[in-house]
């Protein structure tokens, strides 16, 4: 599963490619294969969703409170009119919900990581998963999986060598797989032996290729760091997100944790939608139904849906769907608008002032004016291109397979991964943390995954 071939340690992208290719990455579907069955004894999706709702109940409650109390125009808004979780806001939420401010902050952070709330600078708004929380089991499970992917952010990192922490994070998938295969309690001492073995392998595989004279290999920072405290931190963080139980010298995957590990191993898409009945469906339902279709089949569905209703109303409905929090629907809505063509131009121009829609609208208008789709990305500013890259990555992370997210790196306009991470952090997309966490979890290169994970942590904590 790992390579022992020496590699250039500098982080860079495989091959820069126009951003216009990014939405097309969503269409690169692998041939369909029979859906694998989860291990025997895995609860049904409805039962798993019930467990996830129970674990995230506090986060959902705080998110709903914020939606009701901090919405612009409400009399209960904060004094400065902003939906930030300032000290006064945390105290007010604690008073209203019967919690302590510390509990509110923990639930708030959990809600952010699970996509129940999205923070935009000094304001916040409900995420699309919160809107679907009571009716869509797949949205609930994806929210919990997003939290599971971000387990290393659930608790502050130990004050030890960052390199050792990164090694433990990189080694945890193997320990989780072992726990999943064991299907029962595993002694922590056995997990520590496995962790030490895996970390030794990672250190053996670590091969830096210097430029110029090659000095004698030197011990790397963190090589002598005791791993037992780091394992305790990792197991505690995974227990905090509900992936396992940890105590009395043993660790056991919860049903949710076992299912999530199986999902990661199988690299499947949880929420496949049937395309049946799209013509009579709303724009949002139609777009979700077309998400799993190949481009030609999806365009046929768009044409049939558009033919069944007035063009003006259809364009308005598509743009309303694009304004939502689901990035996949944004991209698909503009694909459907490409089928509409010229009649959609006035309304598309009308959303150029909407930050979340502007990059999509600019590309649509450029292609409508005759620009080659491969060159249309050149009309975007660097910031707009980076925002669109993150938005597309959010769609891939929510609805695609892990290898697709890794390949999405090639569509970035930045020449190197460090440059991409710097600009992604600066652009302020509300899904930045989730995208970076998912990319770090999916990428096979430990050095690159470490850099991406560090950037996710810095964005989450507001550090540099």
N, C-alpha and C positions, 0 to 999 in steps of 0.2 A: 504493500500500500504506500510505501515511501521510496523515494529515489536516493541512491547513494552516489549519484553522479555529481562531481563538483560543479558548482554553478557560480556565475557572476553574482556577487552579493548585492550589487546596486539594483535598486528597485526602478523599474521602468515598464511602460506598457509594451505589449507585443507589437502592435502596429497601429499608429494613429489612423483614424478613419473618420470620414465626415459624419457629423452628428445626425444627418438625415438618415443614416443607416440604422440608428438606434431603434426607432419604432419598428423597423423591419425585423429586428432581432426577436420581437415577440412572435413573429410568424414562422420562425425556424423550428417548427415542431418535429419531434422525432416520430417515426412510424408508430401507430398505436399498438399497444401490446395489452394482453389481458391484465386487468388491474390485480396486483398481488393482494392476497388476503393477509390481514394482520395475524400475529401469533394467536394460537388457541387460547381462549380465556380473556382476550382483549374485549373490554366493554364495547357496546354499540356506540356509534357516534353521538347519539342523543344523550346517552349516559355520560360519555366523556365531556360533552358540552355542559352538562349539568354540574360535573365536578369543576370544570373551568370557571363557570359562573360563580360557584360557591367560593373558589379560591380568590377570584377577582371581585368579589362582592363589595369589599371596601373601596377598591379603586373605582368601580362603577358608581358607587354612591357619591364619592367626592366629585367625580366627573359630572354627574347629573346635578349636584349642588352648584358647581361652577357654571354649568350651562344656564341654570335658572337664576342664580343670584348675581352673576357677573355679566350677563348679556347686556350689550350696549342699549341704553334707553330705559333699562329697568331702574326702579327707584332703589333697589338694593345694590346697585353697582358701587364700586369702591369710590372713594372721594375723588381720585384723579381720573375716574372714568376708564380705567384700564383693568384688564382681567388678569393681571399678574398675581402670583401667589406671594405677595409681600407678607411681612409679619402680621400686619393688621388683618389681611385677608385670611391667613392661616388661623388666627385667633377667632375670627368671626365664624369660619367654617367649623372650628372645633366647638364653639358655643352652639351653633345650629344643629350639629350632628351628634353632640354628646361625646366628643372625642377630645384628646389632647392635641395641641398644635403639632407635636412630634408625630403622632399617629396620622394626622392629616397630611403632613409632608411625605411620609412614607407611602401612603395611599396615592398621593399626587404623583410621585415619581413612578410608582407602579403603573398608574393610568397612562402616563406619558410613554413608558416603554411598551405597553400593550396596545398603543394606538387609540386609546379611548379619548384622549385629549391631544391636541396639537398646539404647540406654542409658537406664535409668530412674533418674535421680538418681545415687545412689552404687553402683548395680548395673547389670549388663548381662545380656542374654540373646540367644540366637540368633534372628535374624529368620526369617520363614517362607521366604524365598528360600534360606537355607542348608539348610533341611530338604529343599527341592525341588531342590537344586543338581545332583545327579547324574542326575535322572530327568526334569526339566522344562526343556526348552530355552527355552520362553517366559519362565519365571521368571528364567533366566540373562540373557536378552536384556533383560528389563525392569530387572534389576539394573544392567546396563551402561548402559542408557539413563538411569537415575537418576543414575549417576555422570557421564555425558555432560552432563546438564542442570546438574550442579553443578560444571562445569569451572572456574568462576571461584573456587571454594573450594579447588581442588587445589593451588594455590600461593599464598603470601602476596601480597597486593596491593602494587604498587610504592608507595613513600612519596611519592606525588604528590597533586595535588588530587583528592579523591574524585569531584568532578563529572566530571573528565576520564576517570577510570577507569570510571564509570558509563556515559559516552557510548561508550566503546570496547566495553564489554560489550553495550550496546544495538545497536551496529553489527555485531557479530560474526555474527549470523544471515545478514546479507546477504553477508558475506565467505565464510561456509561454503557458502551457496547457489552462489556463484560458483565455489568450489572443486569443488563437486559437479558443476556443469554442465561445468566444464573437463575433468573426468575424467582428470586428469594433473597433473604438477608445475606450479606457478604461481610465478613469481618473487616474492620478498617485496617487491621494489620496486613491483611492480604491485599487490599487496595493500595496500601503504601508500598508494598513490594512491587506491585505492578507499575505504580507511578514511577518509582525509582528506576525500574527497568526501562520504561518508556522514555524518561528524561535522559538516561544514558544514551539511548538510541538517537534522540534528537541532538544531543551534543556531539555524537559521532558523525551524524549526517551534516552538522554545521561545518561548512567549508568556505572560508573567506579567501578570495583570490586577490591578493594585493597587486597594485600596479607599481612596477619597479622592483628593487631588491626585496627578496623575501626573507624576513627575519625568522628566527625560531618561533614556533607556535607558543603563544602566551595563554595562561588560564583566562577564561572569559569571566566577566562579572557575573556573579550568581552561581558559579560552579560549586562553591562550597556552602551554599545556603541550605540549611536543614529543610527537608520537604514536608515533614510531618505537620508543622503549623500551616503551611500552604495548602495541604490536603484538607486540613480542618476548615480553613477558610472556604475552599472550593465546595466542599460538601455542605457547609452551612449556607452558602449562597444558593446552591441548587435546592436545598430544603426550603429556603425562603421563597423561591418562586414556585414551589409545589412539585418539583420534579422527583424528589425522593424524601424519605424519612431518615433521620440521622440521630442516633443515640445508643447508649449502652454498648459502645464499641462496634456498632454495626450500621450498615447503610442498605436501604432497600428502595428500589424504584417504585414510585406510586404508579397506579394504572395510567395516569396522564403521562408521566415521565417515560414509562415503557413504550407507550404508543408513540410519543414524540421521537424517541430514539429510533423506533422502527420506521417512522415516516422519513427521518433524515437518511437512514440507511437505504431505503427504497427510492428516495428522491422522487416522490410522487406529488402531484398537485391534489390538495385536499378537496377543493370546492369546484369540481367539474360541473358545468351547467349543461342541461339538455337544450338543443336549439328548437325543440318542438313548440309550435304555437307562437312564434315570434311576431307574426303579422298583427295579431290582436293585442300584443303586449305593449306596455309603456316603453318609452325610449330606453330607460335604464334596464328594464327586464330584457328588452330585445338585445341590447349591447352585451349584457351578461350572457345571454344565450348564444351570441355569436363569438364569444371569446375563444372557444375551443375549435372554431372552424378555420379552415385554410382561407387565404385571402380571397380567392375566386368565389368560394361558397359563401363567405361573409358578405361580399359585395352583392351577390344575388339576394341574400336576405335583406340587406339594406334597401335594395330596389323594390322588393316586394312590400316592405314595411312602408316606404315612402309613397308607393302607389296607392296605398289604402287610406291616405289622409291628405289634407291640404298642405301644400309645401310650406307656407308661412308658419303654420302651427307646428309642423314637424321640425323645422329648423329651430324654432324656439324651444321645443321639448328637448332636442339634442343638446343645445347649448346649456339648458338647465341641468341636464345630466352631467355635462362636462364641468359644471361649477361645483360638483360634489367633491368629497374627499378622496374618492377612489381614483387613483391615477390611471388605472387601466381603462376606466370608462372615459376619461378625458381623451386619451389617444384614440380609442375606438369611435368616439363621437365625431372627432374631426375626420376620421376615415369615412364615416357615413356622410359627412358634409361634403367630402370630395365627390361622392356619387351625386349629390344634389347639384353641385356646380354653380353656375352664375346666379341663380335665384337666391343663394345663401350669402352672396357677397356683402350686401348692406349690413346684415346682422353680424357677420363675422368681423367686419370693420368696427362694428359697435362694441366689441369686447376687447379691443386693443388696450384699453385702459384697465382691464382686469388682470392683475399680475399673474394669477395662476393660468390664465388662458392666453396671455399675450404671445409667448413663444409659439404655441400651436397655431394661433391666428396668423402670425407673421409668415410661418411656413406655408399655411394654406393659401394665403393671398399671393405669395411669391409663385407657387406652383400654378395658381389660377391665372396669373399674369404671363405664364409661359416659361418660367424658369425651370430648368431641368431639376427634378427632385434631388438628384445627387449634389447639386450646387446650391439648393435653396438655403441650406444651413448658413451660408456665408452672410446672409442678411441679419443674422442674430448677433447681438453683442456677446462678448465673452461671458458676461454674467448670465445673460438669457440662455446661452448654450449650456452653461453649467447647471442652471436651474432645471432645464429640460432633461439633462442627463440624470440628475437625481430623481426627477419625477418619473422618468421611464424606468429607472432602477427600482423605484418603489413599486411600480406595477409588476415588474419581473419578480421582485421579492415576495409580493403578495399572491401572485397567481402563476408563477412559472417555476421551473425546476432550477436547482442550484447551478448546474453547468451553464445554463442560460445567463445567469447573473454574472458568472465569471467571464463569459464571452462578451458581456455588455461593456467590460472595461475597454475593449478595442474601439468602441464608438466615441470615447471621450476626445475632446479637442486638445487636451493637455498632452504634452509629450512624455511626461513621467508621472509615476504614481504620487510622489511627494507634491508635485505641482497640482495634480488633481485634488489631493486631499486638502491642500491649503485653500484652493478656490471653492471646493465643496463646503468647507467650514465657513467661509466668508459669505456664501450666497444666502444662507439662512433658511434653507428649505425646511419645513416642519418635520419631514420624515428623515432628516439626515442621519440621526442616531440609528434608527431602525435599518436604514439602507446599509450603513457601514458595518453594523453588527452582522447583518445577514451576509454581506460580502466577505467579511472575515471568517465567518463560519463555513462558507462555501469554498473559499480559495485553497487550493492544495499547497501553495508555496508558504511555508511557515513564516519566512521573513516578511513577505508581503502582508500576510494575514495579521502578523504582529503590528505592523505599521498602521494598518487600517483599524485594528481594534483599539490602538492607542488614540487614534484620531476620534473614534466614537466616544471614548471615555472623556476626552478633552471637551468635545461638544456637549456631552451630557452634563459635565460639571462646570462648564463655562470657563475652563482653564485654557492654557496656551501651550 
